[in-house]
């Protein structure tokens, strides 16, 4: 009934158990569950918001990495370390 991945199997198991409990209580109601890793929205504003937030994060990351390498190289130069 479900694939081998737990992220897909757990909602199916919860659905089976909860509907079995409802059946024991003579209820005609049913519980429907589904699992989606990401919400499927058609809103272009949300897509632009996510894109520009990721883009801003990458810009900050790109601006911060070169000084890190430069400082590391300068420290190696000061102690006169060499690689084998």
Gaussian input, Z-matrix of N, CA and C with variables (Angstrom, degrees):
# hf/3-21g

backbone

0 1
 N
 C     1     B1
 C     2     B2     1     A1
 N     3     B3     2     A2     1     D1
 C     4     B4     3     A3     2     D2
 C     5     B5     4     A4     3     D3
 N     6     B6     5     A5     4     D4
 C     7     B7     6     A6     5     D5
 C     8     B8     7     A7     6     D6
 N     9     B9     8     A8     7     D7
 C    10    B10     9     A9     8     D8
 C    11    B11    10    A10     9     D9
 N    12    B12    11    A11    10    D10
 C    13    B13    12    A12    11    D11
 C    14    B14    13    A13    12    D12
 N    15    B15    14    A14    13    D13
 C    16    B16    15    A15    14    D14
 C    17    B17    16    A16    15    D15
 N    18    B18    17    A17    16    D16
 C    19    B19    18    A18    17    D17
 C    20    B20    19    A19    18    D18
 N    21    B21    20    A20    19    D19
 C    22    B22    21    A21    20    D20
 C    23    B23    22    A22    21    D21
 N    24    B24    23    A23    22    D22
 C    25    B25    24    A24    23    D23
 C    26    B26    25    A25    24    D24
 N    27    B27    26    A26    25    D25
 C    28    B28    27    A27    26    D26
 C    29    B29    28    A28    27    D27
 N    30    B30    29    A29    28    D28
 C    31    B31    30    A30    29    D29
 C    32    B32    31    A31    30    D30
 N    33    B33    32    A32    31    D31
 C    34    B34    33    A33    32    D32
 C    35    B35    34    A34    33    D33
 N    36    B36    35    A35    34    D34
 C    37    B37    36    A36    35    D35
 C    38    B38    37    A37    36    D36
 N    39    B39    38    A38    37    D37
 C    40    B40    39    A39    38    D38
 C    41    B41    40    A40    39    D39
 N    42    B42    41    A41    40    D40
 C    43    B43    42    A42    41    D41
 C    44    B44    43    A43    42    D42
 N    45    B45    44    A44    43    D43
 C    46    B46    45    A45    44    D44
 C    47    B47    46    A46    45    D45
 N    48    B48    47    A47    46    D46
 C    49    B49    48    A48    47    D47
 C    50    B50    49    A49    48    D48
 N    51    B51    50    A50    49    D49
 C    52    B52    51    A51    50    D50
 C    53    B53    52    A52    51    D51
 N    54    B54    53    A53    52    D52
 C    55    B55    54    A54    53    D53
 C    56    B56    55    A55    54    D54
 N    57    B57    56    A56    55    D55
 C    58    B58    57    A57    56    D56
 C    59    B59    58    A58    57    D57
 N    60    B60    59    A59    58    D58
 C    61    B61    60    A60    59    D59
 C    62    B62    61    A61    60    D60
 N    63    B63    62    A62    61    D61
 C    64    B64    63    A63    62    D62
 C    65    B65    64    A64    63    D63
 N    66    B66    65    A65    64    D64
 C    67    B67    66    A66    65    D65
 C    68    B68    67    A67    66    D66
 N    69    B69    68    A68    67    D67
 C    70    B70    69    A69    68    D68
 C    71    B71    70    A70    69    D69
 N    72    B72    71    A71    70    D70
 C    73    B73    72    A72    71    D71
 C    74    B74    73    A73    72    D72
 N    75    B75    74    A74    73    D73
 C    76    B76    75    A75    74    D74
 C    77    B77    76    A76    75    D75
 N    78    B78    77    A77    76    D76
 C    79    B79    78    A78    77    D77
 C    80    B80    79    A79    78    D78
 N    81    B81    80    A80    79    D79
 C    82    B82    81    A81    80    D80
 C    83    B83    82    A82    81    D81
 N    84    B84    83    A83    82    D82
 C    85    B85    84    A84    83    D83
 C    86    B86    85    A85    84    D84
 N    87    B87    86    A86    85    D85
 C    88    B88    87    A87    86    D86
 C    89    B89    88    A88    87    D87
 N    90    B90    89    A89    88    D88
 C    91    B91    90    A90    89    D89
 C    92    B92    91    A91    90    D90
 N    93    B93    92    A92    91    D91
 C    94    B94    93    A93    92    D92
 C    95    B95    94    A94    93    D93
 N    96    B96    95    A95    94    D94
 C    97    B97    96    A96    95    D95
 C    98    B98    97    A97    96    D96
 N    99    B99    98    A98    97    D97
 C   100   B100    99    A99    98    D98
 C   101   B101   100   A100    99    D99
 N   102   B102   101   A101   100   D100
 C   103   B103   102   A102   101   D101
 C   104   B104   103   A103   102   D102
 N   105   B105   104   A104   103   D103
 C   106   B106   105   A105   104   D104
 C   107   B107   106   A106   105   D105
 N   108   B108   107   A107   106   D106
 C   109   B109   108   A108   107   D107
 C   110   B110   109   A109   108   D108
 N   111   B111   110   A110   109   D109
 C   112   B112   111   A111   110   D110
 C   113   B113   112   A112   111   D111
 N   114   B114   113   A113   112   D112
 C   115   B115   114   A114   113   D113
 C   116   B116   115   A115   114   D114
 N   117   B117   116   A116   115   D115
 C   118   B118   117   A117   116   D116
 C   119   B119   118   A118   117   D117
 N   120   B120   119   A119   118   D118
 C   121   B121   120   A120   119   D119
 C   122   B122   121   A121   120   D120
 N   123   B123   122   A122   121   D121
 C   124   B124   123   A123   122   D122
 C   125   B125   124   A124   123   D123
 N   126   B126   125   A125   124   D124
 C   127   B127   126   A126   125   D125
 C   128   B128   127   A127   126   D126
 N   129   B129   128   A128   127   D127
 C   130   B130   129   A129   128   D128
 C   131   B131   130   A130   129   D129
 N   132   B132   131   A131   130   D130
 C   133   B133   132   A132   131   D131
 C   134   B134   133   A133   132   D132
 N   135   B135   134   A134   133   D133
 C   136   B136   135   A135   134   D134
 C   137   B137   136   A136   135   D135
 N   138   B138   137   A137   136   D136
 C   139   B139   138   A138   137   D137
 C   140   B140   139   A139   138   D138
 N   141   B141   140   A140   139   D139
 C   142   B142   141   A141   140   D140
 C   143   B143   142   A142   141   D141
 N   144   B144   143   A143   142   D142
 C   145   B145   144   A144   143   D143
 C   146   B146   145   A145   144   D144
 N   147   B147   146   A146   145   D145
 C   148   B148   147   A147   146   D146
 C   149   B149   148   A148   147   D147
 N   150   B150   149   A149   148   D148
 C   151   B151   150   A150   149   D149
 C   152   B152   151   A151   150   D150
 N   153   B153   152   A152   151   D151
 C   154   B154   153   A153   152   D152
 C   155   B155   154   A154   153   D153
 N   156   B156   155   A155   154   D154
 C   157   B157   156   A156   155   D155
 C   158   B158   157   A157   156   D156
 N   159   B159   158   A158   157   D157
 C   160   B160   159   A159   158   D158
 C   161   B161   160   A160   159   D159
 N   162   B162   161   A161   160   D160
 C   163   B163   162   A162   161   D161
 C   164   B164   163   A163   162   D162
 N   165   B165   164   A164   163   D163
 C   166   B166   165   A165   164   D164
 C   167   B167   166   A166   165   D165
 N   168   B168   167   A167   166   D166
 C   169   B169   168   A168   167   D167
 C   170   B170   169   A169   168   D168
 N   171   B171   170   A170   169   D169
 C   172   B172   171   A171   170   D170
 C   173   B173   172   A172   171   D171
 N   174   B174   173   A173   172   D172
 C   175   B175   174   A174   173   D173
 C   176   B176   175   A175   174   D174
 N   177   B177   176   A176   175   D175
 C   178   B178   177   A177   176   D176
 C   179   B179   178   A178   177   D177
 N   180   B180   179   A179   178   D178
 C   181   B181   180   A180   179   D179
 C   182   B182   181   A181   180   D180
 N   183   B183   182   A182   181   D181
 C   184   B184   183   A183   182   D182
 C   185   B185   184   A184   183   D183
 N   186   B186   185   A185   184   D184
 C   187   B187   186   A186   185   D185
 C   188   B188   187   A187   186   D186
 N   189   B189   188   A188   187   D187
 C   190   B190   189   A189   188   D188
 C   191   B191   190   A190   189   D189
 N   192   B192   191   A191   190   D190
 C   193   B193   192   A192   191   D191
 C   194   B194   193   A193   192   D192
 N   195   B195   194   A194   193   D193
 C   196   B196   195   A195   194   D194
 C   197   B197   196   A196   195   D195
 N   198   B198   197   A197   196   D196
 C   199   B199   198   A198   197   D197
 C   200   B200   199   A199   198   D198
 N   201   B201   200   A200   199   D199
 C   202   B202   201   A201   200   D200
 C   203   B203   202   A202   201   D201
 N   204   B204   203   A203   202   D202
 C   205   B205   204   A204   203   D203
 C   206   B206   205   A205   204   D204
 N   207   B207   206   A206   205   D205
 C   208   B208   207   A207   206   D206
 C   209   B209   208   A208   207   D207
 N   210   B210   209   A209   208   D208
 C   211   B211   210   A210   209   D209
 C   212   B212   211   A211   210   D210
 N   213   B213   212   A212   211   D211
 C   214   B214   213   A213   212   D212
 C   215   B215   214   A214   213   D213
 N   216   B216   215   A215   214   D214
 C   217   B217   216   A216   215   D215
 C   218   B218   217   A217   216   D216
 N   219   B219   218   A218   217   D217
 C   220   B220   219   A219   218   D218
 C   221   B221   220   A220   219   D219
 N   222   B222   221   A221   220   D220
 C   223   B223   222   A222   221   D221
 C   224   B224   223   A223   222   D222
 N   225   B225   224   A224   223   D223
 C   226   B226   225   A225   224   D224
 C   227   B227   226   A226   225   D225
 N   228   B228   227   A227   226   D226
 C   229   B229   228   A228   227   D227
 C   230   B230   229   A229   228   D228
 N   231   B231   230   A230   229   D229
 C   232   B232   231   A231   230   D230
 C   233   B233   232   A232   231   D231
 N   234   B234   233   A233   232   D232
 C   235   B235   234   A234   233   D233
 C   236   B236   235   A235   234   D234
 N   237   B237   236   A236   235   D235
 C   238   B238   237   A237   236   D236
 C   239   B239   238   A238   237   D237
 N   240   B240   239   A239   238   D238
 C   241   B241   240   A240   239   D239
 C   242   B242   241   A241   240   D240
 N   243   B243   242   A242   241   D241
 C   244   B244   243   A243   242   D242
 C   245   B245   244   A244   243   D243
 N   246   B246   245   A245   244   D244
 C   247   B247   246   A246   245   D245
 C   248   B248   247   A247   246   D246
 N   249   B249   248   A248   247   D247
 C   250   B250   249   A249   248   D248
 C   251   B251   250   A250   249   D249

   B1=1.4480
   B2=1.5210
   B3=1.3116
   B4=1.4659
   B5=1.5183
   B6=1.2877
   B7=1.4582
   B8=1.5251
   B9=1.3045
   B10=1.4636
   B11=1.5255
   B12=1.3278
   B13=1.4626
   B14=1.5286
   B15=1.3307
   B16=1.4640
   B17=1.5247
   B18=1.3327
   B19=1.4621
   B20=1.5258
   B21=1.3347
   B22=1.4553
   B23=1.5193
   B24=1.3164
   B25=1.4550
   B26=1.5336
   B27=1.3088
   B28=1.4609
   B29=1.5287
   B30=1.3395
   B31=1.4651
   B32=1.5278
   B33=1.3218
   B34=1.4658
   B35=1.5158
   B36=1.3201
   B37=1.4554
   B38=1.5222
   B39=1.3061
   B40=1.4623
   B41=1.5192
   B42=1.3108
   B43=1.4612
   B44=1.5213
   B45=1.3284
   B46=1.4661
   B47=1.5205
   B48=1.3251
   B49=1.4671
   B50=1.5281
   B51=1.3279
   B52=1.4671
   B53=1.5191
   B54=1.3244
   B55=1.4628
   B56=1.5205
   B57=1.3237
   B58=1.4712
   B59=1.5226
   B60=1.3302
   B61=1.4700
   B62=1.5228
   B63=1.3164
   B64=1.4625
   B65=1.5243
   B66=1.3208
   B67=1.4605
   B68=1.5136
   B69=1.3338
   B70=1.4639
   B71=1.5206
   B72=1.3198
   B73=1.4632
   B74=1.5268
   B75=1.3342
   B76=1.4620
   B77=1.5230
   B78=1.2894
   B79=1.4512
   B80=1.5261
   B81=1.3207
   B82=1.4617
   B83=1.5239
   B84=1.3110
   B85=1.4675
   B86=1.5177
   B87=1.2961
   B88=1.4614
   B89=1.5207
   B90=1.3172
   B91=1.4585
   B92=1.5162
   B93=1.3083
   B94=1.4604
   B95=1.5196
   B96=1.2971
   B97=1.4613
   B98=1.5134
   B99=1.3198
   B100=1.4414
   B101=1.5112
   B102=1.2857
   B103=1.4603
   B104=1.5146
   B105=1.2947
   B106=1.4453
   B107=1.5149
   B108=1.3085
   B109=1.4559
   B110=1.5157
   B111=1.3238
   B112=1.4539
   B113=1.5209
   B114=1.3004
   B115=1.4535
   B116=1.5219
   B117=1.2894
   B118=1.4643
   B119=1.5166
   B120=1.2753
   B121=1.4505
   B122=1.5197
   B123=1.2798
   B124=1.4434
   B125=1.5247
   B126=1.3167
   B127=1.4484
   B128=1.5301
   B129=1.3281
   B130=1.4661
   B131=1.5330
   B132=1.3333
   B133=1.4692
   B134=1.5200
   B135=1.3260
   B136=1.4640
   B137=1.5295
   B138=1.3195
   B139=1.4652
   B140=1.5259
   B141=1.3331
   B142=1.4679
   B143=1.5275
   B144=1.3247
   B145=1.4635
   B146=1.5312
   B147=1.3224
   B148=1.4673
   B149=1.5284
   B150=1.3327
   B151=1.4636
   B152=1.5225
   B153=1.3260
   B154=1.4558
   B155=1.5325
   B156=1.3252
   B157=1.4675
   B158=1.5262
   B159=1.3222
   B160=1.4709
   B161=1.5214
   B162=1.3279
   B163=1.4569
   B164=1.5292
   B165=1.3347
   B166=1.4686
   B167=1.5197
   B168=1.3125
   B169=1.4598
   B170=1.5280
   B171=1.3156
   B172=1.4679
   B173=1.5256
   B174=1.3303
   B175=1.4647
   B176=1.5246
   B177=1.3220
   B178=1.4655
   B179=1.5219
   B180=1.3241
   B181=1.4664
   B182=1.5241
   B183=1.3196
   B184=1.4628
   B185=1.5192
   B186=1.3189
   B187=1.4642
   B188=1.5250
   B189=1.3279
   B190=1.4561
   B191=1.5098
   B192=1.3276
   B193=1.4610
   B194=1.5288
   B195=1.3160
   B196=1.4725
   B197=1.5284
   B198=1.3398
   B199=1.4670
   B200=1.5287
   B201=1.3146
   B202=1.4656
   B203=1.5251
   B204=1.3210
   B205=1.4642
   B206=1.5262
   B207=1.3169
   B208=1.4612
   B209=1.5226
   B210=1.3257
   B211=1.4659
   B212=1.5260
   B213=1.3155
   B214=1.4588
   B215=1.5250
   B216=1.3153
   B217=1.4637
   B218=1.5226
   B219=1.3200
   B220=1.4658
   B221=1.5222
   B222=1.3296
   B223=1.4659
   B224=1.5274
   B225=1.3110
   B226=1.4637
   B227=1.5220
   B228=1.3134
   B229=1.4626
   B230=1.5235
   B231=1.3445
   B232=1.4670
   B233=1.5341
   B234=1.3309
   B235=1.4682
   B236=1.5193
   B237=1.3335
   B238=1.4592
   B239=1.5241
   B240=1.3401
   B241=1.4694
   B242=1.5187
   B243=1.2974
   B244=1.4567
   B245=1.5349
   B246=1.2989
   B247=1.4652
   B248=1.5128
   B249=1.3160
   B250=1.4589
   B251=1.4744
   A1=112.56
   A2=116.52
   A3=118.61
   A4=108.46
   A5=115.38
   A6=119.35
   A7=110.34
   A8=115.72
   A9=119.80
   A10=113.13
   A11=117.27
   A12=119.31
   A13=110.18
   A14=118.17
   A15=120.83
   A16=113.53
   A17=117.19
   A18=118.75
   A19=110.45
   A20=117.81
   A21=121.37
   A22=112.24
   A23=117.38
   A24=121.40
   A25=112.36
   A26=117.99
   A27=120.39
   A28=113.20
   A29=120.29
   A30=118.39
   A31=113.37
   A32=117.52
   A33=120.23
   A34=110.02
   A35=117.36
   A36=121.45
   A37=111.29
   A38=118.15
   A39=121.84
   A40=110.05
   A41=117.54
   A42=121.25
   A43=111.02
   A44=117.48
   A45=121.36
   A46=110.72
   A47=116.85
   A48=120.65
   A49=111.38
   A50=117.19
   A51=119.07
   A52=111.34
   A53=117.90
   A54=119.44
   A55=111.57
   A56=117.79
   A57=120.18
   A58=110.09
   A59=117.53
   A60=120.21
   A61=111.22
   A62=117.91
   A63=120.44
   A64=110.75
   A65=116.91
   A66=120.04
   A67=112.14
   A68=117.38
   A69=120.88
   A70=112.07
   A71=116.28
   A72=120.71
   A73=112.07
   A74=117.40
   A75=123.89
   A76=112.30
   A77=116.07
   A78=121.14
   A79=109.57
   A80=115.91
   A81=119.47
   A82=111.32
   A83=117.02
   A84=120.88
   A85=109.83
   A86=115.87
   A87=122.39
   A88=108.88
   A89=115.52
   A90=121.53
   A91=107.52
   A92=116.57
   A93=122.13
   A94=108.60
   A95=116.40
   A96=121.22
   A97=108.62
   A98=116.08
   A99=121.79
   A100=108.06
   A101=115.56
   A102=119.64
   A103=108.92
   A104=115.56
   A105=122.85
   A106=106.99
   A107=115.69
   A108=118.95
   A109=110.49
   A110=116.72
   A111=121.06
   A112=108.63
   A113=115.54
   A114=118.75
   A115=109.74
   A116=115.90
   A117=120.04
   A118=108.15
   A119=115.27
   A120=120.09
   A121=109.23
   A122=115.81
   A123=121.13
   A124=110.96
   A125=116.74
   A126=120.45
   A127=110.04
   A128=118.14
   A129=118.83
   A130=112.33
   A131=116.44
   A132=119.26
   A133=110.70
   A134=116.87
   A135=120.44
   A136=110.74
   A137=116.73
   A138=119.85
   A139=111.09
   A140=116.50
   A141=119.60
   A142=111.09
   A143=116.53
   A144=121.02
   A145=110.64
   A146=116.45
   A147=120.36
   A148=110.28
   A149=116.80
   A150=120.37
   A151=110.67
   A152=118.12
   A153=120.10
   A154=112.14
   A155=117.93
   A156=119.32
   A157=110.61
   A158=117.16
   A159=120.13
   A160=110.86
   A161=116.21
   A162=120.94
   A163=111.07
   A164=116.79
   A165=120.46
   A166=111.14
   A167=116.83
   A168=120.81
   A169=110.58
   A170=116.64
   A171=119.89
   A172=111.55
   A173=117.57
   A174=119.81
   A175=111.37
   A176=117.00
   A177=120.39
   A178=110.15
   A179=116.06
   A180=120.20
   A181=110.73
   A182=116.89
   A183=120.56
   A184=111.36
   A185=117.49
   A186=119.79
   A187=111.57
   A188=118.10
   A189=120.80
   A190=115.19
   A191=118.31
   A192=119.85
   A193=115.07
   A194=121.39
   A195=119.27
   A196=114.39
   A197=119.56
   A198=116.94
   A199=113.10
   A200=116.44
   A201=119.73
   A202=110.29
   A203=117.07
   A204=120.04
   A205=111.26
   A206=116.33
   A207=119.51
   A208=110.70
   A209=117.34
   A210=120.23
   A211=109.91
   A212=116.62
   A213=120.44
   A214=110.62
   A215=117.02
   A216=120.51
   A217=111.35
   A218=117.37
   A219=121.00
   A220=110.95
   A221=116.89
   A222=119.79
   A223=110.36
   A224=116.80
   A225=120.13
   A226=110.58
   A227=117.16
   A228=121.41
   A229=110.62
   A230=117.05
   A231=120.60
   A232=111.29
   A233=116.77
   A234=119.13
   A235=112.29
   A236=116.01
   A237=122.78
   A238=112.40
   A239=114.32
   A240=118.30
   A241=109.62
   A242=115.54
   A243=121.31
   A244=108.62
   A245=114.68
   A246=118.96
   A247=108.90
   A248=116.16
   A249=120.14
   A250=113.43
   D1=-21.33
   D2=179.30
   D3=-141.27
   D4=163.00
   D5=-179.43
   D6=-76.47
   D7=179.38
   D8=-176.07
   D9=-78.18
   D10=-8.63
   D11=-179.23
   D12=-83.36
   D13=132.90
   D14=-178.09
   D15=-63.68
   D16=-28.72
   D17=-177.71
   D18=-65.83
   D19=-27.45
   D20=178.18
   D21=-92.23
   D22=-28.53
   D23=-173.62
   D24=-80.45
   D25=-34.69
   D26=-175.45
   D27=-62.60
   D28=-46.31
   D29=177.83
   D30=-61.93
   D31=-35.23
   D32=177.82
   D33=-65.67
   D34=-42.40
   D35=178.60
   D36=-63.63
   D37=-43.29
   D38=178.15
   D39=-62.70
   D40=-40.01
   D41=179.11
   D42=-63.08
   D43=-45.09
   D44=-179.81
   D45=-62.81
   D46=-45.87
   D47=-178.26
   D48=-66.40
   D49=-44.38
   D50=-177.71
   D51=-67.27
   D52=-38.49
   D53=177.57
   D54=-70.57
   D55=-29.90
   D56=175.16
   D57=-66.89
   D58=-41.83
   D59=176.72
   D60=-63.96
   D61=-38.83
   D62=176.90
   D63=-65.54
   D64=-37.23
   D65=177.31
   D66=-65.99
   D67=-35.55
   D68=177.32
   D69=-66.93
   D70=-27.88
   D71=-179.94
   D72=-90.62
   D73=12.42
   D74=-179.80
   D75=55.58
   D76=41.51
   D77=178.80
   D78=-98.90
   D79=144.97
   D80=177.20
   D81=-93.50
   D82=-5.83
   D83=-179.65
   D84=-75.27
   D85=153.85
   D86=176.74
   D87=-131.12
   D88=148.11
   D89=176.99
   D90=-104.77
   D91=128.50
   D92=176.77
   D93=-111.44
   D94=130.45
   D95=176.56
   D96=-129.61
   D97=157.70
   D98=175.96
   D99=-150.69
   D100=158.84
   D101=179.30
   D102=-124.46
   D103=126.96
   D104=172.49
   D105=-134.10
   D106=129.54
   D107=-178.46
   D108=-66.50
   D109=-43.12
   D110=179.44
   D111=-120.51
   D112=143.13
   D113=177.07
   D114=-69.72
   D115=138.69
   D116=179.11
   D117=-96.29
   D118=102.86
   D119=178.65
   D120=-117.75
   D121=148.43
   D122=178.57
   D123=-102.87
   D124=11.52
   D125=-177.20
   D126=-77.65
   D127=118.70
   D128=178.17
   D129=-69.64
   D130=-25.39
   D131=179.07
   D132=-65.70
   D133=-40.67
   D134=179.32
   D135=-66.93
   D136=-40.20
   D137=179.16
   D138=-64.67
   D139=-41.78
   D140=177.68
   D141=-65.76
   D142=-39.23
   D143=179.12
   D144=-61.61
   D145=-46.40
   D146=179.88
   D147=-65.79
   D148=-43.09
   D149=-179.12
   D150=-61.78
   D151=-48.75
   D152=-176.34
   D153=-70.54
   D154=-30.59
   D155=174.81
   D156=-66.74
   D157=-42.95
   D158=176.91
   D159=-65.19
   D160=-40.13
   D161=179.36
   D162=-63.50
   D163=-43.07
   D164=177.57
   D165=-62.93
   D166=-40.53
   D167=178.95
   D168=-62.60
   D169=-43.60
   D170=179.57
   D171=-66.06
   D172=-35.63
   D173=177.02
   D174=-64.29
   D175=-43.10
   D176=178.15
   D177=-64.85
   D178=-40.71
   D179=178.44
   D180=-64.41
   D181=-43.22
   D182=179.86
   D183=-66.27
   D184=-32.67
   D185=178.84
   D186=-75.55
   D187=-24.52
   D188=-176.44
   D189=-91.39
   D190=-20.48
   D191=-176.22
   D192=-75.89
   D193=-43.10
   D194=-178.47
   D195=-58.20
   D196=-40.85
   D197=176.72
   D198=-62.91
   D199=-30.78
   D200=178.50
   D201=-63.65
   D202=-43.76
   D203=178.00
   D204=-67.93
   D205=-36.82
   D206=-179.47
   D207=-66.44
   D208=-41.69
   D209=179.57
   D210=-65.07
   D211=-39.85
   D212=178.79
   D213=-62.60
   D214=-42.86
   D215=179.32
   D216=-65.96
   D217=-38.49
   D218=179.28
   D219=-66.19
   D220=-39.00
   D221=177.65
   D222=-64.27
   D223=-40.60
   D224=176.88
   D225=-63.91
   D226=-38.92
   D227=-179.98
   D228=-66.15
   D229=-39.57
   D230=-177.42
   D231=-66.41
   D232=-40.11
   D233=-179.66
   D234=-89.27
   D235=0.97
   D236=177.49
   D237=56.88
   D238=44.75
   D239=178.86
   D240=-86.23
   D241=148.28
   D242=178.59
   D243=-128.37
   D244=154.17
   D245=176.58
   D246=-94.99
   D247=152.59
   D248=-178.08
   D249=-74.65

